[in-house]
């Protein structure tokens, strides 16, 4: 692959006289397999300098739990490249300045990078290209983070999709993702052995106060673990996913979201692994692309599609009438929600799972999100900010779309008057109370019936279960029926203004 007129390439293969290296700029693509930018660089025959840049902007834009994951993911990537004979270069600073410096140090004239579509990275790319391209340094962007490029997806009117079902139906008519590319077996000769590289610890990604013990116990970041997790899902949970995905007390989901977010695995790799599983199991399903799970991956594609075309979503609702919604301002209520002290067990279990592990079951994400915006009438942006800081899979597109969906103010959103009843959701999806007991041990002695609504239990039952409401476990901070009526009234007042 040609990387500019300064290279003497023949049929995509560099001559021995041509020693200019290619910079491989890692970002949210922390893997070696199915890495198009890496494969294209290797095909040139040039030396390859792998580089990761940690800027002040990224530091400010990355949540605490995600920083933990980034540290360990970079550690695994360093080890993988080292095992092939290469060396990952870590630098801090503004990307344009760092890239300019490394190009001078190595005499590189071409940079390979995986395309990121969210506003944060798009802004960085524009700044970097504006600075370096006039100097004769060529940029080559490659796909891999998504199955399809959001820039090329339009509805029949030539506009971006804003409803998921036609969006997904449209994509399913495309060819499926190409088969994944293999990892390199050795690292091409690189001129970076003597390049200055900062120590991973100097990036200060890990917390100084070790609140991460629960996350460390729960997760193993890195490409190898991503593939192992995919195999576990394909072999154990994929066949029952349609039903099991809704029950937080079981291992019914893939738990691949943080690996996807950091690019330790690609959607294409997931599709082809599940397609192989489908063929071997001889199901009647025509393609893994039509499975419920791949439809969930399609929601991720939809989120990135929306954010690319409507970047203002991160700062305000996609539906402008919600700008006038009468949100409350109540720091006490917000803190009770954040700490899992609302008095509604399914909500509190989810929030404690999030705080401890950096992750929350998707069904429970919907329940706690609905509770924040429709029971407490607190702005969805407060929820998005909390999730951004505490989730290891804090993806900007998914987080933004998810919160706008539950708040009723985004594309294809749930109607505002659809208010999740936390009691009914708890009874339906955690009937035996397994999930609640795991995360709220102080009420674990209650029966399967009473554990969903401790405040309705007889005083003798509470005493026998060692529960004193208001002390060992809180009373509900709002009454569901009253909160629902209040939320609907606020919604109707907003509609009247518009």
N, C-alpha and C positions, 0 to 999 in steps of 0.2 A: 504494500500500500504506500502510495507516494505521500510524502510529508513536506512538500514544498520544492521549489526549483533549486534549492541549494543542495539537494541530495542527488547523487548519481544512482538512480534505481533502474533496474531492468526487470520487467515482468514482476514488479513488486518485491524483488530481492536486492538488497543493497550490495554494492561491490565491496571487496575487501579494503579498497582505498578509502571508502566512505566510513568515517568513525564517529560522526555526529550522533550523540545519544538522543533518545526520546524520553521526555519526562512523562511519567505515568502518575497523574495527580489523583490520588485516592480521596474520596469524600464519603458519600453514603453508598459505597460499593466495596465494603471491606471483605473481599473474597478474592480467590484466584480462579475458581471454576466459573464457567459461563460468563466470562468477563470479556466483553467484546473489545473494549479499549486495549486490554492487555493482549488479547489474541492478535489484533490488528498490528500492534507494535512489534510483536514477535515475528510476524510474517515479513516485516521489513528487513530483518537480519541485523538491525541496529542494536547497540547496547541500550538497556532500559534502566532508567533511574526511577525507582518507586518513591513517591514523596507524599507525605501527609502534612497539611498546614493547619495549625490551630490558631485562629485569629481571635481578637478581642470581641468582634461582632458575634462569632460563633459561641464564644464563652458566655456572652450575655443572652444569646438566643437558645441555649441548651439548658434544659431542666436538670435538677440535681440527680434524679434517678438515671436519666439518660447519660449524664457525664460518667456515672459509675459504669454503665454498660460500654460506653465508648472506650474507657480505659482498658477494660478487659478484652474488648474486641481488637483494639490496636495491638495489645500484647500478643494475642493469638496470630494476628496478621504478621507481625514482626517475626514470630517463630516460624511461620509457614514459609515466608520468603527466605529466611536464614537457612532453613533446611534444604532449599533448592540452590543455595550458593549466592543469594543476593543479600541486599541490605536495605531495609526501609529507612528512609531519611525523615526524621521528624523535625519540623521547624514551627516556630511561633512568629506571628506578625501578620501584617496585612497581605493577603494573597498576591496582589500585584507586585508588591515589593519583594516578597520571598521568591516568587517565580522568576522575577527579573534577576535576582541575585544568583539563584541556582543555574539559570541559563548561562550567565556569565562564567560561573565556576566550572561548568561542564561543557560549554560551547554548544549547548542544545539549541535547536531551532524549531522544534516541534513539540507540542504538548498534547497528550491524549487524555481525555476526561470523559466520564460518564455524565450524560445530561441529567440535570435535576430540574424539575419543573415548578417548584414552589417559588414564591416571590423572593425569599431570602437568597437562594442560590442564583436565581436569574439575575438579580441585581449585582451580585458578585461577579458573575460571568461577563456581564456587560462592562463593568469597570475594568476587569482584567484584560479583556480583549481590546478595549479602547487604549489601554496603556501599552500593551506588548505587540499588538499586530503591526503598528507603524514601524517597529524595530525589526520587522522581518521574521517574527516568531509566529509560526502557524499554530492554530488551534484546531483540533479535530474532536468533535463531540460524538459519542456513541450511545446507543440505546442499551437498555438492560434493567432499568429500575421499574419499568412498567411493561405490560404485555403489548400495549399499543401507544403510539405517540398522540397525546391529547391535542396537539396542534392540527392534526389531520382529521379529527373526528367532528363531524357536523351532522345535524339532522337534515331532513329533506328541504328545509328552508334555508340551509346554509348557515344556521346558527348553532351555538353550543347546546347540547342537551341539558335539560333541567329536570327531567323525570327519568328515574333509573330504568324502569322496565323497557321502554323503547331503546334506551342507551345500550343496555346489555343485549337485547335482541339484535341490535345493529352490529355489535362487536362479535357476537357468535356467528355472524354470517361471514366474518373475515377468516382467513386461514389461521389455524392455531399457532402459538409461538413455535419458532424453529427449535429443533433439538438442541439441548444445552451443549456448550463447548467445554471440552475437557480442560483440566488444570495443566499448566506446563510441568514437565518432568524435571527440568533444570532451569535455572534462571540464566538468561542470556548474559554474556559478559557485560559488566557495567563499570562505568568509571566513577562510581560513587563510594568505593571502598574508603577513600580518604576524605570524603565529604563530611563536614561537620553535621552531626545529628544530635539533637537534644535528647536527654533521657526522658522516658515516658513519665516518670514521676514528677518531672519539673512542670508538666502541664497542669498539675494539681487538680486532677479530675476526681480523685477519691475524697470523701468527706474527712475533715480533720476530727470531727466527733463521729465515731463509728456507729451511725444509725443504720448501716447497710447490712447488718448481720443476717437479717431475714431475707434480703435480696440475694446475698451471696449463697445462702443455703438453698434457695429456690432455683437459681439460674446458672448456666454455664455458657457465657457468650462465645461467639466464634463460629467460623464456617463449618468446622468439623461437627460441632454439636448441632448446628442447624440441620445438617444432612441426617444426623442420627435422629433428631426429633421428627423430621419428615418421615423417616422410615417407621418410627414408632406409631405415628399417626396413621400412615397408610396401612400398616399391618393390624392395628388394634382398634382404631376409632372411626376410620373413614366410612366403613360400611354402615355404621349406626349413627352417623353424624346428623342426619335429618332430625332424629328424635333426641339423641343424647345431648346435643349442643345447648339445649335450653335448661339443663339441670346443673346448677353450679356445684352440687355436692358430688358429682361424678367427673371422671377424666374424659369428657366427651368432645373437647375442642382440640385444635391442632397446637395451640400455644406457639405459633410461628410468627406472630405479629412483631416482636422486637427484632427477630432475625431478618424479617422483610424490611423493617424500617432502616436498619443499619446496612442493608445490602449484603448480608452474609449468605443470603439465598435469594434467588430470583423467582418471580411468578412463573416463568417458563419452566424452571426446574421442578416446581411444585406440580404444575400441570402434567408434565411428562411422567413424573413418578406415579401420580394417581392414575394416569391413563394406562401405564404398564400394569398397575394393580387391577384396574378394571378389566383389561384383556385377559389376565390370568384367571380372574374369578369368573369369567364368562357370564357376566351380567347382561341383561337385556338393554341396558343403557347404551345409547348410541355413542356417547363420548363423555369423558370426564368433565369436559367443559360445561355440560348440562347438569352436572351434579350440584346439589345445594351448596357444597363447600366452595366450588369454583365460582358460584354466584356470589358468595361472600367475598372472595378475592376480587370479584367484579365491583363490589361496593368500594373497595380501595381504589380501583381504577376510576370509578365515578367521582370519588372525592378529589383525586388529583386533577381530573378533567375540570371539575367545578372551580377549584382553587386557581388553576392556570388561567381560566377565562374570566374569573371574578375575584381577583386578588384582594379586593376590599373586604372580602368575607371575614378576614381575620380581625377586622376592627369594628365591624358592624353587621347587622342582619342583612341577608340577601333580599328579604322582603321588607321594603322601606317602611311600611306602616308600623312595624315593630319598634321603630325608633322612638315612638311615643308611648311605648308600653310602660305602665306605672310600676316599675320595679321598686321593691323595698330596699332600704339600707339598714341592715341589722347585723352587726358584727358578731353578736352573741349567737344568733341563729346559724350564721356561717361557720363559726368555730365548732358548734355542736355537730354540724354536718361533717366537717372536715375530720373531726376526731372520732366519729362513730359513736356519738352520744345523743342521738335523736329520740331514742325510746322505741323506735321501730326496728326490730331485730334484723330483718333482711337488709335494710339500709345500712345499719351499723356494721353488720358482718362484711358487707362489701367495702365500706370505707376502711375498715381495719385490715382487710385483705390487701387493699391497695397500699396502705401505709407500710405494711410489713413486707410485702413481696414485690412491690412496684408494678403490680398487675391486678386486673379485676376481670372476672368472668363477664362476657358481653351482655348476657341477660341482666345481670346485676347492674352493669353500667347504665342500662336504660332505666332501671328502677330508681337508682340513686340520682340520676340526672333529672328524671321527672319530678322526684321529690324536691330537689333544690329549686327548680324553676316554677313548679306548679303548686307545691304545698307551702314552700317558704316564700315564694314570689321573689327570689333573688336572681339577679341578672345571670344569664347563661355564661357570660364572659368570665364571671368569678369561678364557675365550675371548670371552664376550659383552662383557666390559669392554674388551678389546683391540679388538675390532671396533667397539665404540661410539666409541672415540677415533680410530680410523684410517679408518673408512669415510665417504665423502661421502654415502652413502645410509643412514646409521645410523638406521633407523626402529625405534622402541622395540618395536612389536608384532612386526615381521618378525624383528628380531634375537633377541628373547626366544623366539619360537616356533621359529625355526630351530635355535637351540642346544639347546632342550629336545627337539626332534625328533631331532637327531643323537645326543643323549645317551640317548635312550630314556625320558626322564622326563616327557614332555609329552603333549598330546592327539594322538591318531592318530600317535604317534611310531614311528620305526623301532625294531624290537625291539633290545634292548641287544646281543643276540648277533649282530646284523648288523654285522660289523666290516669296514669298507672295507680291502681289501688295497691299499696305496699302490703296490705294484709292478704289480699287475694293472690297476689303474685307470690308471696311467701308460701302460702298454703298449697298453691298449685305446683310450684317448681322446686320446693324444698319440703315436701310433705312430711318427711321423717325428721326434719330439722337437723340433718347431718352437717350442712354448710353452716348453719347458725351456731351449732354447738362447737364447731371447730374454731370459730372466730370470736364467739362471745361465751367463754367458758363460765362466766358468772351466772348464766341462766341455764346451763346445760342440764340441770337436774329436772327441769320442767318436762311435762309430758309432751308428746308430739302435737297434741291439741293446743296446750297452753303456751308453748314456746313461741308461737307466732304473735301472741297478744298477751304478754305478761301482765299488763294492767287490768285485764279482765279476770285473772285467776283469783280464786278464793284466798283470803288472807292466811288461812291455815296451810294451803298449798304453797304459798310463797314462803311462809316460815319454814316449812319442811325442806324447801329447796334452797334455803339460806339466802333468800332475796329480800332486800328491803328497798322498795321502790323509792327513788329519790336519793338513795345513798349507794347501794351496790349496783344498781342499774336505774337509769333515769325514767321518769314518767315521759310519755310522748310529748314532744315540744309543741305539737299542734294536733288538733282534732281532725281526722281525715275528712269527715263530712263537711265540717265548716270550712276547712282549707280548700276543698274542691269548689264549694259555692263561691268562695272569695276569689279564687282564680278565674272562674268563669265570668264573674262580675267584672273583674279587671280586663278580661279579654273583650267583653262586650263594650266596655267604656272606650277601649282603644279603637274598636271598629267604628264606634259612633263618631270619633274624632276624624276618621278617615273617610 
